[in-house]
Amino acid sequence: MRRCLIYLDGKALQDSIDLLEVARQIYAADDYWTTGVIMGLDANLAIGAFDSIIQVSLDQIETYDPLAITDVLVELQQTRAFDTILVPATPFGRMLAPRLAMHLKTGLVADVTAIRHEGEQLLAIRPAYSGRIMAAIEFVGEGPVMMSIRPGVFHWDRQTEKNTQMETITPDNVRDGRIRRLAAKAKEQTYDIRESDVLVSGGGGMIGHFHELERLAQTLGGQVSASRKIVDQGIAPRSIQVGQSGKTVSPKLYLALGINGAVQHVEGLKQVKNIISVNLNKNAPICSLSDIVVEGDAVAFIDKLVAKIEQEAST
């Protein structure tokens, strides 16, 4: 039976649990065993999804010391020999995964967005050249298959509950942490576009009018997102960018205003239930994917839709 280790990032636990879908696609119909490893945090959300969960007790965990956590995972791999190791490509996961791969002397495919099989060959698909192409990476050699997975791309459908085996360990071979917490300051709460059911997204056609999107988003109870062109112009932060070099989203409604819809942008749309496009060019690529296409000026569309919604709400 194949064995898969999944690192559970406590600051992105659901994204980590969703990596079970990656394991399912890797192993297809083969029997496999999934083990989640979590560092000193509550794993209740993961119980019933994994075959086993390892909770690690370690002082250095509080500071998210990548050196210490790498040592923990190296020890687990050396003693239990997992066939596959999956890490969510969260900010911390992006630091952890290459360190772990280096210590295990194995390859790493980073920021994976799809899994493909060609015969018996497993391929990992990821953006390359700043998202201009999608590269298919073939695994060779005898080391464990190791990937970091872009959050928001895969979604685990928990159809059955497993009888999860729980285990707590205190590793032996962990170096003294080099990180010391000097102070802690609460971060200002910001929204994550991946969690929004409604996204009002602006592209190149909204340059000079991007601020108008906020009005429509508030009216619809949603959030604002942007294409890469808007972000590259410095109009919007990269944290709200949709696409290969941004975030992958799956809202119930995606309003694409002035967005052309190149392949890099479309790759960031997964399992979106409804897409409405507003564009002066009805033949823009995004329009072919849309449920409704409005040919016209996006700013005028916002004005009329907000007015209509407010009128309906007042009657």
C-alpha positions in Angstrom: 0.0 0.0 0.0 1.3 3.5 -0.9 1.8 6.0 1.9 1.2 9.8 1.5 2.3 12.4 4.1 0.5 15.7 4.0 1.8 18.7 6.0 -1.0 20.5 7.8 -0.4 24.2 8.0 -2.2 25.4 11.1 -2.8 28.8 9.5 -4.4 27.3 6.4 -5.8 24.0 7.7 -8.6 23.7 5.1 -6.2 24.3 2.2 -4.0 21.6 3.7 -6.9 19.1 4.1 -7.8 19.8 0.4 -4.5 18.1 -0.5 -6.3 14.8 0.0 -7.8 15.4 -3.4 -4.3 15.6 -4.8 -3.5 12.2 -3.2 -6.6 10.7 -4.6 -5.7 11.9 -8.1 -2.1 10.7 -7.8 -3.1 7.2 -6.7 -6.2 6.9 -8.8 -7.8 3.5 -8.0 -4.8 2.2 -6.1 -4.9 1.6 -2.3 -3.1 4.2 -0.3 -2.8 5.5 3.2 -2.9 9.2 4.1 -1.1 10.6 7.1 -1.5 14.3 8.2 1.2 15.8 10.3 0.3 18.9 12.4 2.6 20.8 14.7 1.2 21.3 18.2 -2.3 22.5 17.0 -5.8 21.2 17.3 -6.5 18.7 14.5 -10.2 18.2 15.0 -11.1 19.6 11.6 -8.9 16.9 10.0 -10.2 13.9 12.0 -12.3 11.6 9.9 -10.6 12.8 6.7 -7.2 11.1 7.1 -6.3 7.5 7.9 -3.9 8.8 10.6 -2.8 12.1 12.1 0.5 12.7 13.8 0.5 15.6 16.3 4.1 16.9 17.0 4.9 18.3 20.4 7.9 20.7 20.1 8.8 24.0 21.7 10.1 25.6 18.5 6.7 25.1 16.8 5.2 28.2 18.3 7.5 30.4 16.2 6.9 28.4 13.0 10.7 27.7 12.8 11.2 26.2 9.4 14.6 24.7 10.5 13.0 22.8 13.3 9.9 21.7 11.3 12.1 20.5 8.5 14.0 18.3 11.0 10.7 16.8 12.2 9.6 15.9 8.7 13.0 14.5 7.7 12.9 12.2 10.8 9.4 11.1 9.9 10.5 10.3 6.3 13.6 8.4 7.4 11.7 6.3 9.9 8.4 5.7 7.9 9.4 6.0 4.2 6.4 7.8 2.7 6.0 7.4 -1.1 4.6 10.9 -1.5 5.0 14.2 0.5 2.5 17.0 -0.2 2.9 20.6 1.2 0.4 23.4 0.7 2.0 26.3 -1.1 1.1 28.8 1.7 3.6 31.5 2.7 5.1 29.1 5.2 4.8 26.1 3.0 6.8 27.9 0.3 9.7 28.2 2.8 9.4 24.7 4.1 9.0 22.6 1.0 12.4 23.4 -0.7 14.3 23.0 2.6 12.7 19.6 3.1 13.4 18.5 -0.5 17.1 19.5 -0.2 17.5 17.5 3.1 15.8 14.5 1.6 17.9 14.8 -1.6 14.7 14.6 -3.7 13.1 16.7 -6.4 10.3 19.2 -5.7 7.6 20.4 -8.1 6.4 23.7 -6.7 3.0 25.4 -7.0 1.3 22.5 -8.7 -2.2 23.2 -10.1 -3.1 19.9 -11.8 -2.3 16.2 -11.8 -2.2 14.1 -15.0 -1.5 10.5 -15.8 0.0 9.4 -19.2 -0.1 5.7 -19.1 1.9 4.7 -15.9 3.7 8.1 -15.9 2.6 10.7 -13.3 2.9 14.3 -14.4 2.5 17.4 -12.2 1.3 20.5 -14.0 2.4 24.0 -12.9 2.7 27.5 -14.3 6.1 28.5 -15.9 7.6 31.6 -17.3 5.5 33.9 -15.1 2.4 32.0 -16.0 2.8 32.2 -19.8 2.8 28.5 -20.2 1.7 25.4 -18.2 4.6 22.9 -17.8 4.1 19.2 -17.3 6.8 17.8 -14.9 7.7 14.1 -15.1 9.0 12.3 -11.9 12.1 10.2 -12.2 14.4 8.6 -9.7 13.7 6.7 -6.5 13.1 9.5 -4.0 9.7 10.3 -2.7 7.4 12.2 -5.0 7.2 15.7 -3.5 5.1 18.6 -4.4 3.8 21.9 -3.0 0.2 22.6 -4.1 -1.3 26.0 -4.9 -4.1 26.7 -2.4 -7.7 27.0 -3.7 -7.1 24.7 -6.8 -8.1 21.3 -5.4 -11.1 20.7 -3.2 -11.6 17.5 -1.1 -15.1 16.1 -1.1 -15.4 14.3 2.2 -18.0 11.6 1.2 -17.1 9.1 3.9 -15.7 9.4 7.4 -12.5 7.5 8.2 -11.6 6.0 11.6 -8.6 8.3 12.0 -5.7 6.9 14.1 -4.2 9.7 16.4 -0.6 9.7 17.5 1.5 12.3 19.4 5.3 12.3 19.0 8.2 14.3 20.4 11.0 14.1 17.8 14.6 13.5 19.0 16.8 14.8 16.3 15.7 18.5 16.1 18.3 21.3 16.2 17.9 24.2 18.5 15.7 26.8 16.8 17.4 30.0 15.5 14.2 32.0 15.6 13.2 33.9 18.7 10.0 35.9 19.1 10.8 39.4 20.2 7.3 40.9 19.9 3.9 40.1 18.5 1.5 42.5 16.9 -2.0 41.8 15.7 -2.3 42.0 11.9 -5.0 44.2 10.5 -7.8 41.9 9.2 -8.0 41.7 5.4 -10.3 39.6 3.3 -9.2 36.6 1.2 -10.8 36.5 -2.2 -10.7 32.7 -2.1 -13.4 32.8 0.6 -15.9 35.1 -1.2 -19.1 33.8 -2.8 -19.3 36.9 -5.0 -16.3 38.5 -6.7 -16.4 41.7 -8.7 -13.2 41.6 -10.7 -11.7 44.3 -12.8 -9.2 44.1 -15.8 -7.5 46.4 -18.2 -10.8 48.0 -19.2 -11.2 49.4 -15.7 -7.9 51.3 -15.5 -8.8 54.7 -14.2 -12.1 53.4 -12.8 -11.1 50.5 -10.6 -12.4 52.2 -7.5 -15.9 51.9 -8.9 -15.8 48.1 -8.3 -16.0 48.6 -4.5 -19.4 50.2 -4.8 -20.8 47.2 -6.8 -19.1 44.7 -4.5 -20.7 46.2 -1.4 -24.1 46.2 -3.0 -23.8 42.5 -3.9 -22.3 41.6 -0.6 -19.1 40.5 -2.3 -15.4 41.4 -2.6 -13.2 43.1 -5.2 -10.5 41.2 -7.2 -8.3 42.1 -10.1 -6.5 40.8 -13.2 -2.7 40.8 -13.5 -2.8 43.9 -15.7 -4.4 45.9 -12.9 -1.9 44.6 -10.4 1.1 45.3 -12.6 -0.1 48.9 -13.0 0.1 49.2 -9.2 -3.6 49.9 -9.0 -4.5 46.9 -6.8 -2.4 44.7 -4.5 -1.3 41.2 -5.6 -3.3 39.7 -2.7 -6.5 40.2 -4.7 -5.1 39.1 -8.1 -6.9 36.2 -9.8 -4.9 34.0 -12.1 -1.8 31.7 -12.5 0.5 34.2 -10.8 -2.3 35.2 -8.3 -5.0 33.2 -6.5 -7.3 30.5 -7.7 -10.9 31.2 -6.8 -14.2 29.4 -6.9 -17.0 31.9 -6.1 -20.7 31.3 -6.8 -20.7 34.5 -8.9 -17.8 36.0 -10.8 -18.3 39.4 -12.4 -15.6 40.0 -15.0 -15.6 43.8 -15.8 -13.2 44.9 -18.6 -11.3 41.6 -18.4 -9.9 40.1 -21.6 -9.5 36.6 -20.1 -6.1 35.3 -21.3 -5.3 31.8 -20.4 -3.3 33.0 -17.4 -6.4 34.6 -15.9 -8.8 31.8 -16.8 -6.5 29.3 -15.0 -7.4 31.0 -11.8 -11.1 30.2 -12.1 -11.9 26.8 -10.8 -15.5 25.5 -10.2 -17.0 29.0 -10.6 -20.8 28.5 -10.7 -21.7 31.6 -12.7 -19.6 34.1 -14.7 -21.0 37.4 -16.0 -18.7 39.3 -18.4 -19.0 43.0 -19.3 -16.8 44.0 -22.1 -16.8 46.3 -25.1 -15.5 43.3 -27.1 -18.0 40.5 -27.1 -15.4 38.2 -28.6 -13.0 38.5 -25.7 -11.8 35.0 -24.5 -13.5 35.4 -21.1 -16.9 35.8 -22.9 -16.7 32.2 -24.3 -16.7 30.9 -20.7 -19.4 33.2 -19.4 -23.0 32.4 -18.6 -24.0 36.0 -19.5 -22.2 38.4 -21.7 -23.0 42.1 -21.6 -21.5 44.0 -24.5 -20.9 47.6 -23.4 -19.1 49.9 -21.0 -18.3 48.4 -17.6 -18.6 51.7 -15.7 -22.0 52.4 -17.1 -23.0 48.8 -16.2 -22.0 49.4 -12.6 -24.0 52.6 -12.4 -27.1 51.0 -13.8 -26.9 47.7 -11.8 -26.3 49.5 -8.5 -29.2 51.9 -9.2 -31.4 49.0 -10.1 -30.5 47.0 -7.0 -31.0 50.0 -4.7 -34.4 50.7 -6.3 -35.6 47.1 -5.8 -34.4 47.2 -2.2 -36.4 50.4 -1.5 -39.7 49.1 -2.8 
